[in-house]
């Protein structure tokens, strides 16, 4: 699960979830709402 905000992005990573997979999901989500994510 992840939360995106205007000023900051907090990623909550489950121990069973691959971190790179979460980052990729968040990146795709951020592109949809036009936020820069690096």
C-alpha positions as CSV (number, residue, x, y, z in Angstrom):
1,X,0.0,0.0,0.0
2,X,1.3,3.5,-0.7
3,X,0.2,7.0,-0.1
4,X,0.9,9.9,-2.5
5,X,0.7,13.6,-1.5
6,X,1.4,16.9,-3.1
7,X,4.4,17.7,-1.0
8,X,5.8,14.3,-0.2
9,X,5.4,10.7,-1.0
10,X,5.5,8.0,1.7
11,X,5.9,4.4,0.7
12,X,4.8,1.7,3.1
13,X,6.5,-1.5,2.2
14,X,5.3,-4.9,3.4
15,X,8.0,-7.3,4.3
16,X,6.6,-9.8,1.8
17,X,6.6,-7.2,-1.0
18,X,9.6,-6.6,-3.3
19,X,10.7,-3.0,-2.8
20,X,11.5,-2.5,-6.4
21,X,8.0,-3.6,-7.4
22,X,6.5,-1.1,-5.0
23,X,8.6,1.7,-6.3
24,X,7.7,0.8,-9.9
25,X,4.0,0.8,-9.0
26,X,4.3,4.1,-7.2
27,X,6.2,5.5,-10.1
28,X,3.5,4.6,-12.6
29,X,0.9,6.0,-10.3
30,X,2.8,9.2,-9.9
31,X,3.1,9.6,-13.7
32,X,-0.7,9.4,-13.9
33,X,-1.1,12.3,-11.5
34,X,1.8,14.2,-13.0
35,X,4.1,14.1,-10.0
36,X,7.9,13.8,-10.3
37,X,9.2,10.7,-8.6
38,X,13.0,9.9,-8.6
